Amino acid sequence: MRPSRRFTKLLAPISFSETTDAVVNHVRRIAEVNEGEVVLLHVVPTQSYRLHRAIYRPEEAGGADVEHAEKVSRELLEELGRKSLGRVTWRALTVRASNPANAILDVERELDSDLIVVSKSASSEIAARIQGGLHEKLIRSSPCAVWGASTRPEYAAQESVKNVLAPVGFDRPSVAVTHLAGSIAEAQRGRVRLLHAIPTEPSYLEVRRDTYGFDNVEPVSIGKAQKVAQQRLERFAAEHLGEIPHETAVAVGYDRATAILEEEKAWKPDVITMATAGFTGFFQLVLGSTAETVARKSLCSVVTLRMRS
């Protein structure tokens, strides 16, 4: 079975900040290899204090003026598209809203977008858990995949995305993430590295005895878990990636996020694909999110796919 998912309807929220060039570069490349259409979106704030940003040229309107800010924003989007998107099909869109994340999600649903490209979060761990920035809010709520674009020069300037790291288990979300990774690699004749991460916490293996082949009385051990996981991972890759070039690896770490980030340092992928449960509120505060932690701390871009319960 060969993954066939492609990104053809791309939504790129533009903030007119230092991250804008990276987002546009990423969305252009993705659209080029997928023959997709890009919508450049700017959410014009309705709060007067935000309309005083220099980018809106408030001095021309005698102060905060949402209509003037929207006009300026559209002109800037049009200029950005002409200069930066080349032969990619694109259009500019502005909406007025006090909450950027909600506005982006509304537009996504209206356009039936299949990918949002946004700059990666700069939030701290605590801030992300308590409230979350724009990136976290989209990860938690977006019906479609979210491409958190790395703003590091070596990734923002890349013209190809070939090496895809996909952390997986052996469940339904992992199948979806594997297909997603395969489609990204396939578009540019790249390869996928499927990674299974095993936390060192003993209770983790205890509650997953069946996963790693332990019977009811057998003592659990990391060594056997690694061996069984490697065997299962190879079968999983063959079933869900088919002829797409791929390799497999099992990593052990303090927690899943740590193991994934260590693997990133060693393999240096162009992008990481991950599933997320989309926890919010109490569960997000207490449990955190492996996908969000990796998206925040990784060097490369991270594509997340929220799994509906």
C-alpha positions, -999 to +999 in steps of 0.1 A: +000+000+000+015+033-011+004+065+007-014+089-017-023+118+004-013+151-011-016+187+001-035+207-026-054+233-005-029+251+017-037+278+042-008+301+053-016+325+082+007+355+077+016+377+107+039+402+090+066+395+115+101+381+114+087+346+108+068+355+077+095+347+052+100+312+066+063+304+064+061+316+028+091+297+018+077+265+033+043+269+018+057+277-016+078+245-016+049+223-004+026+238-030+051+233-058+056+196-052+019+190-047+006+213-074-015+229-047-031+263-042-021+286-014-044+310+005-024+337+022-045+348+052-041+377+075-063+381+106-068+418+111-073+425+149-103+443+161-087+455+193-076+491+189-043+487+207-033+460+182-042+482+152-013+506+163+012+481+149+035+500+125+027+475+098-009+489+096+004+524+090-020+539+116-006+574+110-022+575+076-056+569+091-051+592+121-050+563+146-064+529+150-088+521+121-098+485+112-109+493+077-076+510+069-056+482+085-075+456+064-068+476+032-031+478+041-030+441+050-045+430+017-020+452-002+009+436+017-004+401+011-007+408-026+028+421-027+041+391-008+024+366-031+037+383-062+073+384-049+075+351-031+052+325-045+065+323-081+043+302-104+023+287-075-015+294-077-024+317-048-048+342-035-050+367-006-076+367+021-082+390+051-107+386+079-114+407+110-113+390+144-102+394+180-090+358+183-066+348+155-067+311+162-105+309+160-105+329+129-079+307+112-099+276+121-131+291+108-114+299+075-099+264+074-133+248+076-148+272+051-121+265+025-118+228+035-081+232+037-059+201+039-029+218+055-022+248+076+014+262+074+023+283+104+055+293+122+066+270+151+057+280+186+080+301+207+061+295+239+078+281+270+067+247+284+046+262+312+030+289+290+022+263+264+005+240+289-015+268+306-027+287+275-006+279+244+003+302+215-012+302+181+007+271+170-004+251+200-040+261+196-040+250+160-023+217+169-051+211+194-081+220+173-073+219+136-092+192+117-065+191+091-027+187+094-006+216+108+029+221+094+049+240+121+075+256+099+110+259+113+124+294+111+160+283+114+179+294+082+190+260+073+154+247+072+136+278+060+159+280+030+156+244+020+143+236-015+135+200-007+121+179+021+132+144+017+140+128+051+109+123+072+111+111+108+078+095+119+075+084+156+048+057+158+032+031+180+012+002+166-022+018+166-047+036+143-031+071+148+003+056+138-012+043+106-024+078+097+010+093+106+029+067+086+007+075+055+013+112+061+051+107+063+050+085+032+031+111+012+056+138+021+086+116+013+070+103-019+064+138-033+102+145-034+115+109-037+127+109-002+127+083+026+109+077+059+124+066+092+098+050+114+108+054+150+093+036+180+102+052+213+101+032+246+101+052+279+123+037+306+095+040+333+088+004+344+051+009+346+050+017+309+060-018+300+037-033+326+006-018+311+017-028+276+027-064+281+007-075+251+024-049+229+059-062+237+051-099+240+053-104+277+031-131+293+012-125+326+040-137+349+071-129+328+093-100+342+093-071+318+126-059+304+137-031+280+159-056+260+130-078+250+107-048+244+132-034+220+136-067+201+098-073+198+092-036+189+118-038+161+102-069+146+067-053+147+080-021+134+095-037+103+063-055+095+043-023+101+066-004+077+063-030+050+025-029+053+020+008+053+049+022+033+053-005+006+079+006-019+085+040-005+122+039+007+122+035+045+141+023+075+131+016+111+146+023+145+137+017+182+148+042+208+148+042+246+145+074+266+133+090+298+100+098+279+088+097+243+096+133+236+132+130+248+138+099+228+124+115+196+144+147+200+176+126+206+168+107+174+164+140+155+199+151+166+213+118+153+194+114+120+189+151+112+155+148+094+140+176+073+106+172+090+090+152+117+054+139+115+033+132+146-002+124+158-017+143+186-048+137+208-056+174+209-059+175+247-070+208+262-078+222+297-070+199+327-055+171+306-032+194+287-020+211+319-013+178+337-002+155+309+013+179+284+017+167+248+045+148+233+037+163+199+037+198+212+069+193+231+086+180+200+072+208+179+085+234+203+120+219+209+129+203+176+152+221+151+133+210+120+097+215+110+070+193+126+037+182+110+010+173+134-022+154+127-050+156+153-068+123+158-105+125+164-118+104+193 
